[in-house]
Amino acid sequence: MRTGGRAEGGNDGTRERRGALRAPKDVGADRGPPFVQPGPDPSNPLHIQPIQFVGSFPDAGVRVDPDLPEIAFIGRSNVGKSSLLNALVGRPGLARISGSPGKTTLLNFYRVPGFYLVDLPGYGFARAGKAARAGYRKLVTGYLQTRASLAGIVWLLDIRHQPSADDLDMQNLLAESGRQVLTVFTKADKLTRSGLPVRAAELAEALGLQQDQIQLTSSKSRLGISELATSIVAAAGEES
Ligand code: GDP
């Protein structure tokens, strides 16, 4: 996976049409127990590191001690962010697989010795009101635009769905932030072996991205998890 990519803002005239795509109404539809994690994977550099929950903070300017690079995770509510974080670090209960998507409005910090993983709240929760949306935007925009220690963002999209208006809005925010973005397609196990590359190509095209800018993952089958962990460690500036 190419890690130096930036999110591309859509400027090819198709933005409006793409922006009109609606998010599917499946939020909460495929909730279930956390996937069983096999033992540590020696090819996953995050499995051999101790990891510690630091805290949940409502403020993009929060000071954490020590000051270390941060890799942030963001995606639409129910995209599989908690499951992916748990799979990446090999700890099924670390990030909560929430039963009520969209409720978290906090930045959750986890420390891997040399850097932090930061779980940003999910966006696009269908029932979120206007005030909640505004509060969300302020928190996330503030974090993306001003956080000096932010070294990279892992942006998640469910491989089965066309990008929603919220996804495209986020893509613009990411592009504006100028940060390094690792784009990840989640839940790859939901597609057939032959359908997966076709769908991955379609979704990459809808986002204006090259296929080598995308990492396919499944928290269930482990596809792409150790590769993503390796990209994250590199983006945080560590050797794996
Ligand atoms: P979040 O809201 O983005 O944190 O998403 P969760 O991790 O809570 O996952 C939402 C739902 O999708 C849960 O029911 C998960 O079990 C399911 N899910 C997450 N990742 C995968 C995956 O890789 N494959 C499959 N089949 N289901 C997944």
Boltz pocket constraint, residues with backbone or C-beta under 6 A from the ligand:
constraints:
  - pocket:
      binder: B
      contacts: [[A, 30], [A, 31], [A, 32], [A, 33], [A, 34], [A, 75], [A, 76], [A, 77], [A, 78], [A, 79], [A, 80], [A, 81], [A, 82], [A, 83], [A, 84], [A, 96], [A, 97], [A, 98], [A, 101], [A, 122], [A, 186], [A, 187], [A, 188], [A, 189], [A, 190], [A, 217], [A, 218], [A, 219], [A, 220], [A, 221]]
      max_distance: 6.0
